[in-house]
Amino acid sequence: MALVGLLLSLALAGAEPIPQAERRSGFDQMSPEIQAMQRDDGANPGMLAVADGEDLWTKAPPSGRPSCAGCHGEASSTMRGVAARYPAWDARTDKPIDLQGRVNACRREHQGAEPLAYESPDLLALTAFVAAQSRGLPISPPADPRLEPARNEGHALFQARQGQLGLSCAICHDDHWGRRLGAAVIPQGQPTGYPLYRLEWQGLGSLQRRLRNCLTGMRAEPFGYGAPEYISLELYLATRAAPLTLETPAVRP
């Protein structure tokens, strides 16, 4: 009954955005043990995927065209800061694109390779490897006017009540962060560490996977992987999180 009462109180609440000075990474709410795991590259299980991504970065595709490194060179310099600026505008398709989409676009356009499936180990590994080059840098989504419609859509989706429970992302993550929903502490929902290793998943997962989990938890129908709604949400969340720093690969319960 206590859980039902909390859900009802959440549903009746209004949502206020979090002031920049009060923005917090989910890392701050982790146990000391999980924080220590994330800090130590030797103990962080997400670093195994980053290592796999480094191998893929230097591996030429079956088409015989250049590897990622063949075009971009040393990732530690050429990819530094890149993940902090996604989602971005894709001039070829005239729409926003996230980092996973950029990896697959490069495969199609420059490597003559098939796109990697969402949540596949290779796509997660490559995305994690690229994102890890920007660890410690502030999230800084582009101030590109072409992105505004998608950013506004993401904001609207974040505020919209959905599913059988009538909840929204904002009700939990803006109004009631730091409180408990059952046994779990409600985080602000800042996308600082994706792809991240979630102990519940026993593996790495993307932000889209987490958004799908949240929609399912609200008893709403999740969008399909790669849906433009997810890109819009990612863009709004990046704007909402700035200037928190990237932590990829983060570790969460």
N, C-alpha and C positions, 0 to 999 in steps of 0.2 A: 504493500500500500504506500510506503514511503516513496518508492520509485515512481509509482503512478502519480502521486502528488507533485513530485518534482517536475515530471514531464508536463503536467497541466500548468504549473506555474511558469515553466519555460515558454509554453505555447501562448500564454497570455501576456508575456512581457514584450516590450518594445526593444528594438536593438539600436544601440549607439555605437558608432565607430570608435576604435581604440586610438587615443592620441599618440602621436609619434613617440613621445617620451616614455609612454607606458607599454610599448610593444615589446613582447618577450618571445624568445624562441621556446619551443617545447622542451629543449634541452634543459632549461632552467627548472622544469618540473620533474625531471627524471631523478631516479634514486642515485645516490653516489656511485653505486656499482655500475649502473648503465652509463653514467657520465664518464666514469673511468674507462669503460669499454670503448666508448666513442673516441676519447682523447688518444688512446693508445693504438696506433696503426697496426701493431702486432697482435692486438686483441680484438680489434674491430672487424667483425665478419664481413662487413661490406667491402673491405679492402681486397678480398679475394676476387670480387667482381671487377674492381678497378684494375687489378692485375690482368684479368682476362681481357678487359677493354684495351689495355696497353698492347697486348699481343695482337688483337684485332686491328688496332690502329696501324700497325706496321705490316699487316698481312695483305698481299695483293688479292683482289677478287678473281674468281675463275675466268672472267672475261679477259684477263691479262692487262687490264688498265691499272693505273697507279693505285697504290694503297692510300689510305688517309694521309699517312706521313709523306707519301710521295708528292702530294699537293701542298699540304699544310706544314710539313716539316716537324720540328720539335714542339710537341704539344705544350710543354711547360711554358713556352714563350708565346706561341701563336694562339693558343687557346686560353691564355690567361685573361680572365674577365669576360669571356664570351658568354658563359652560362648565366652570369649575373644580368645579362641584357636580353634574356628571353622570357616570354614569347616576344617575337619581333615581326616586322612586316615582310612578307615574301613578295617581291616585285613580280616574280614569274606567275604566281597564281592570284595576285591582287587580294591577298587575305592574310591574316595573322598565322604564324606558324610557331610551334614550340620546338624545344631542342630535339625531342624524339623525331618530330617531323622533319627537321633539318637534316638529321643523320640519314633518314630514309631518302630524302630528296637528293642528297649527295650520292647515295648509292645508285639511284635510278639515273640521274643526269650525268654523273661524271665517272661512274664505275661500271655502268651497264649491268648492274646487279639488281636482283629482286629486293623489294623492301623487306625489312625484318618485321616479324609479327610483334604486335604489342605484348608486353610482358615476357617476351622471349628472353632467354639468358643473354643472347648476343646484343640485342638492342639495349637492354638494361646495362650491360657491361660497358658498351661504347658510350652511352649517355653518362653513366657514372664516371667513367674515365675523363671525359671532357669536362664535366661539371667539377670534378675534384681539382682541376687545374685552377679553379677560382675560389678554392676554400679560403675563408678569411676576408674576402672582398665583399663590399656592401651590395645588396640587391639593388639594381638600378634599371628598371624597365624603361624602354625608350619613351621619350616625350614626343612621339610621332602622332600628328593629328589623324593620320589614317587609321591608327589603332583605337581612337576614341569610341567609335560605335561598339567595338568588341569589348572594350574596357567597361563601358556603360552596361552592356548586356551582362557581363560577368557580375557587376555590382548588383544588378536586378536579380539575377539568379541566386546570388548569395543572400539576398534579403527575402526572397520568395518563400512563402510557406508551402510545403510540399508533403505529399504522402498521407497515409492514414492518420499519422500523429499530428499533422498540421504544424510541423516544425520547420524552421529555416536554419541555414548555416549560421546566420547572424545571431539568432536567439541564443544558441549555445556559445559560440566562439567570440561574440562581441559582448553580450550582456552578462554571461555567467561563467566566463573563464576563471579558473582557480577553484570553482566549486566542484562538488563531486556528483557524478551521475552513476549511481550504484557504487562500485568499488573504484571507479576510474576518476582521476582528476580531469576536468575539462580544460584542454589547452586553448590557446588563442587560434590555433589552426594556421600558424605561419608556415609557409612552404620553404623552409630554410635548408632542408637536407635531402631533397629528392634527387635521384632515386635513393631510398634509404633502406636499411635493414631493419625489419620489424620482427621482434622475437615471436610474436603471435603467428607470423607468416613463415617463420624459419627460412627466410630468404629475402632477397631484394625486391622492392616493388616501386612503381612509379606513383606520381601524384594522382594520375588518373585512376589508378587502382584504389587509392585511398578515398577519392571522391565518390567512386562507385560504392565503396563500403559505407560511406556516410549516407548516401541516398537510400541504400538498402536498409540501413538502421532507422531511417525515417519512414520506412515502408513506402518508399517512392520508387518508381521505375527508373533504373539507372540508364543513362545514355550509353550508346555503344562506344567502344574504344575508338579514339580518333575523332569523335564528334566535335563540331565547332563549339558547342556549348562548353566542353571541357577546356578548349583553348581560351575561350572568353573568361572562364573562371580562373584559369591559371594566370592570365594577364591581370585580372583584378586583384588576385591574391598577391601577386608580385608587387603591385602598386601598394597594396595594403601593408605589406611586410617591410617595404623599404624604410630605412636603410639597414635593417638587420643583415648580418653577414651569412654567406653560404657556408654550410657545414658538410656538404656531400662527401662521403656517404654517412649520414647521421644514423644513430641507433635509437630505436624506440621500443616500448614494451610490446 
